[in-house]
C-alpha cells in the first residue's frame, strides 16, 4: 500500500472541510430562501395600534390566524351578542324591541360558527376556543333570562346566580317600595374611589319623582344590579395575555400607533 506524504494528507483534509463548509452554507442559504418564500403577512388592530406580522405559511393559514384573533382579542365583534340588553338597553323602548326568537337565532348561529372554527392548532389556542365557547354559552343564557325577566322576574332566580343577585331578584319580583329602596341603594353605591357617583345620584333623584319611577327602577336594578352581578361569573378570555401569545405566532412584528395627545 502506498503511503501519502503528510502535506498531501493535510491538503486533502482541508479540501474536504472546505467542501463540507460550502455544502453547509448552501443548505442554510437554501433553507433561508425557502423560508422567505413561505413568509406571508397578517395585520390586526388593537385599540391604538395596527400590527403587521410575518408568519410561516407552512405552519398555519391566513384564515386560521383571523379566526384565532377573533376568539381572543376582545375587540372583534364576531361573537358579540347583539340581541341583548346588558350593553344596549337604556330605555323601556329598547326593552320592547328585544325578542327571544331573534336572540336564539343569533346565538345558535354564532355558537355553530365558533364550534366549527378552524384555528391555529396548538394547545393554547384550543383551550382559548373552549373558554370562548363557554363564555358565549353563558352570555346567551343570561341574555335570554334577562329578556324574559322583564316580564317574568321570578325566572331570574337561578342556581348559579351569585348570592348578592338574589337581592335584585327579590326587589324585581316584589316591586313597589322594595324595588325603589334597592334602586336607591344601587344608585347611591360607592364606586372604586369610595364615593357615590354624583351623576348616578342626580339621575335617581330626577327619575324617582316621575310617574314612570317603577319602570326606571326596574331597568336600572335589572341592568346595573342583576346583570352586572351575573356578568361577573362569566369566564372571560384574558385579552392581555392573548395579545402576547398571538404575537409569538410571527417571526417579526411591526406596528403603527396613534400619537398620544
C-alpha positions as CSV (number, residue, x, y, z in Angstrom):
1,X,0.0,0.0,0.0
2,X,1.4,3.4,-1.0
3,X,1.8,5.9,1.9
4,X,1.0,9.5,1.0
5,X,3.2,12.3,2.2
6,X,1.8,14.2,5.3
7,X,1.5,17.5,3.4
8,X,-0.8,15.8,0.8
9,X,-3.0,14.4,3.5
10,X,-3.3,17.8,5.1
11,X,-4.3,19.3,1.7
12,X,-6.9,16.6,1.2
13,X,-8.4,17.2,4.7
14,X,-8.5,20.9,4.2
15,X,-10.3,20.4,0.8
16,X,-12.8,18.0,2.4
17,X,-13.5,20.5,5.2
18,X,-14.0,23.3,2.7
19,X,-16.4,21.2,0.7
20,X,-18.4,20.4,3.8
21,X,-18.5,24.1,4.8
22,X,-19.7,25.1,1.3
23,X,-22.3,22.4,1.4
24,X,-23.5,23.6,4.8
25,X,-23.7,27.2,3.6
26,X,-25.6,26.1,0.5
27,X,-28.1,24.2,2.6
28,X,-28.5,27.2,5.0
29,X,-28.9,29.6,2.1
30,X,-31.4,27.3,0.5
31,X,-33.4,27.0,3.8
32,X,-33.4,30.8,4.1
33,X,-34.6,31.3,0.6
34,X,-37.3,28.6,1.1
35,X,-38.4,30.3,4.4
36,X,-38.6,33.7,2.8
37,X,-40.8,32.2,0.1
38,X,-43.1,30.8,2.8
39,X,-43.3,34.0,4.7
40,X,-46.6,35.9,4.4
41,X,-48.0,38.9,6.3
42,X,-51.1,39.3,8.5
43,X,-52.4,42.5,10.1
44,X,-54.5,43.1,13.1
45,X,-55.8,46.1,15.1
46,X,-55.5,46.9,18.8
47,X,-57.1,50.0,20.5
48,X,-54.4,52.5,19.3
49,X,-52.1,50.5,17.1
50,X,-52.2,48.4,13.9
51,X,-49.8,45.5,13.9
52,X,-48.3,43.6,10.9
53,X,-46.5,40.3,11.3
54,X,-44.7,37.9,9.1
55,X,-45.6,34.3,9.6
56,X,-44.5,30.9,8.1
57,X,-47.4,29.9,5.9
58,X,-46.4,26.2,6.2
59,X,-47.5,26.3,9.9
60,X,-50.9,28.0,9.6
61,X,-53.1,29.9,7.2
62,X,-54.4,33.4,6.9
63,X,-57.9,32.0,7.8
64,X,-56.6,30.3,10.9
65,X,-54.9,33.4,12.1
66,X,-58.0,35.5,11.6
67,X,-60.2,33.0,13.3
68,X,-57.8,32.8,16.2
69,X,-57.7,36.5,16.5
70,X,-61.5,36.8,16.5
71,X,-61.9,34.4,19.5
72,X,-59.5,36.1,21.9
73,X,-58.7,39.7,21.1
74,X,-61.6,41.2,22.9
75,X,-62.0,43.7,20.0
76,X,-63.7,41.6,17.4
77,X,-67.5,41.8,17.4
78,X,-67.8,38.5,15.5
79,X,-69.0,36.7,18.6
80,X,-70.6,39.6,20.4
81,X,-74.3,39.2,21.1
82,X,-76.4,42.0,19.6
83,X,-79.9,40.9,20.6
84,X,-79.3,41.5,24.3
85,X,-79.8,44.2,26.9
86,X,-76.8,44.3,29.1
87,X,-75.0,46.7,26.9
88,X,-77.6,48.4,24.6
89,X,-80.8,48.9,26.7
90,X,-81.2,52.3,28.1
91,X,-85.0,52.8,28.0
92,X,-88.2,50.7,28.1
93,X,-88.5,51.3,24.3
94,X,-85.2,49.4,23.9
95,X,-86.5,46.5,26.0
96,X,-89.7,46.3,24.0
97,X,-87.6,45.8,20.8
98,X,-86.0,42.6,22.3
99,X,-87.2,39.3,21.0
100,X,-86.3,35.8,22.4
101,X,-86.6,34.2,19.0
102,X,-84.2,36.7,17.5
103,X,-81.7,36.1,20.3
104,X,-82.0,32.3,19.8
105,X,-81.3,32.6,16.1
106,X,-78.4,34.9,16.5
107,X,-76.7,33.0,19.4
108,X,-77.2,29.5,18.0
109,X,-75.7,30.6,14.6
110,X,-72.7,32.2,16.4
111,X,-72.2,29.1,18.5
112,X,-72.2,26.9,15.4
113,X,-69.7,29.2,13.8
114,X,-67.5,29.2,16.9
115,X,-67.5,25.4,17.5
116,X,-66.6,24.7,13.9
117,X,-63.9,27.4,13.7
118,X,-60.6,26.4,12.1
119,X,-57.9,28.0,14.4
120,X,-54.2,27.6,14.9
121,X,-53.8,24.0,16.0
122,X,-51.8,24.4,19.3
123,X,-52.9,23.5,22.8
124,X,-53.0,27.2,24.0
125,X,-55.4,28.2,21.2
126,X,-57.5,25.1,21.5
127,X,-58.0,26.0,25.2
128,X,-58.8,29.6,24.3
129,X,-61.5,28.3,21.9
130,X,-63.0,26.1,24.7
131,X,-63.2,29.1,27.0
132,X,-64.8,31.3,24.3
133,X,-67.5,28.7,23.8
134,X,-68.3,28.6,27.5
135,X,-68.3,32.4,27.6
136,X,-70.7,32.7,24.7
137,X,-73.0,30.0,26.0
138,X,-73.2,31.7,29.4
139,X,-73.8,35.2,27.8
140,X,-76.6,33.6,25.8
141,X,-78.1,32.0,28.8
142,X,-78.1,35.2,30.9
143,X,-79.2,37.4,28.0
144,X,-82.2,35.1,27.4
145,X,-83.1,35.2,31.1
146,X,-82.9,39.0,31.1
147,X,-85.3,39.4,28.2
148,X,-87.8,37.0,29.8
149,X,-87.1,38.5,33.2
150,X,-88.5,41.9,32.3
151,X,-91.9,40.3,32.1
152,X,-91.4,37.4,34.5
153,X,-88.8,38.5,37.0
154,X,-89.2,35.3,39.1
155,X,-87.3,33.4,36.3
156,X,-84.1,35.4,37.2
157,X,-83.6,33.3,40.3
158,X,-81.2,30.6,39.1
159,X,-78.9,28.1,40.9
160,X,-75.6,29.6,39.7
161,X,-76.6,33.2,40.4
162,X,-74.2,34.8,42.9
163,X,-75.7,35.3,46.4
164,X,-75.9,39.1,46.1
165,X,-78.0,38.9,43.0
166,X,-81.0,37.5,44.9
167,X,-81.5,40.9,46.5
168,X,-82.1,42.3,43.0
169,X,-84.3,39.3,42.0
170,X,-86.4,39.8,45.2
171,X,-86.8,43.5,44.5
172,X,-87.8,42.9,40.9
173,X,-90.4,40.3,41.9
174,X,-91.8,42.3,44.8
175,X,-91.9,45.7,43.0
176,X,-93.3,48.7,44.9
177,X,-91.3,50.3,47.8
178,X,-88.9,47.4,47.9
179,X,-87.9,47.9,44.3
180,X,-87.5,51.7,44.9
181,X,-85.4,51.0,48.1
182,X,-82.9,48.7,46.2
183,X,-82.8,51.0,43.3
184,X,-81.8,53.9,45.6
185,X,-79.1,51.7,47.2
186,X,-77.8,50.9,43.8
187,X,-77.7,54.5,42.6
188,X,-76.0,55.7,45.8
189,X,-73.5,52.8,46.0
190,X,-69.8,54.0,46.2
191,X,-67.6,53.4,43.2
192,X,-63.9,52.4,43.2
193,X,-63.0,55.7,44.7
194,X,-65.2,55.0,47.7
195,X,-67.7,57.8,46.8
196,X,-71.1,57.7,45.1
197,X,-71.2,58.8,41.5
198,X,-72.9,62.3,41.5
199,X,-74.4,61.6,38.1
200,X,-75.9,58.4,39.3
201,X,-77.4,60.2,42.3
202,X,-78.7,63.0,40.1
203,X,-80.3,60.5,37.7
204,X,-82.1,58.8,40.6
205,X,-83.4,62.0,42.1
206,X,-84.7,63.2,38.8
207,X,-86.5,59.9,38.0
208,X,-87.8,58.9,41.4
209,X,-90.4,61.7,41.4
210,X,-91.8,60.8,37.9
211,X,-94.8,58.7,37.1
212,X,-92.5,56.1,35.4
213,X,-90.3,55.7,38.5
214,X,-91.1,52.0,38.8
215,X,-90.1,51.4,35.1
216,X,-86.9,53.3,35.6
217,X,-86.2,51.3,38.8
218,X,-86.9,48.0,37.0
219,X,-84.4,48.9,34.2
220,X,-81.6,50.0,36.5
221,X,-82.0,47.2,39.0
222,X,-82.0,44.7,36.2
223,X,-79.1,46.2,34.3
224,X,-76.8,47.5,37.0
225,X,-77.8,45.1,39.7
226,X,-78.8,41.7,38.4
227,X,-76.9,41.8,35.1
228,X,-73.7,43.2,36.4
229,X,-73.7,40.6,39.2
230,X,-74.2,37.5,36.9
231,X,-71.8,39.0,34.4
232,X,-69.0,38.7,37.0
233,X,-69.3,34.9,36.9
234,X,-68.9,34.6,33.1
235,X,-65.3,33.3,32.5
236,X,-63.5,35.6,30.1
237,X,-60.6,35.1,27.8
238,X,-57.6,37.0,29.1
239,X,-57.3,39.6,26.3
240,X,-53.9,41.0,27.5
241,X,-52.2,37.6,27.7
242,X,-53.8,36.8,24.4
243,X,-52.0,39.7,22.7
244,X,-48.7,38.5,23.9
245,X,-49.2,34.9,22.8
246,X,-50.7,35.9,19.5
247,X,-47.6,38.0,18.6
248,X,-45.5,34.8,19.2
249,X,-47.0,33.3,16.1
250,X,-45.0,35.6,13.9
251,X,-41.3,35.7,13.0
252,X,-41.3,39.5,13.4
253,X,-44.0,42.2,14.1
254,X,-44.1,45.9,13.3
255,X,-46.6,48.4,14.5
256,X,-48.1,51.8,13.6
257,X,-49.6,53.6,16.6
258,X,-51.6,56.8,17.0
259,X,-49.7,59.7,18.6
260,X,-50.8,60.4,22.1
261,X,-52.4,63.8,22.6
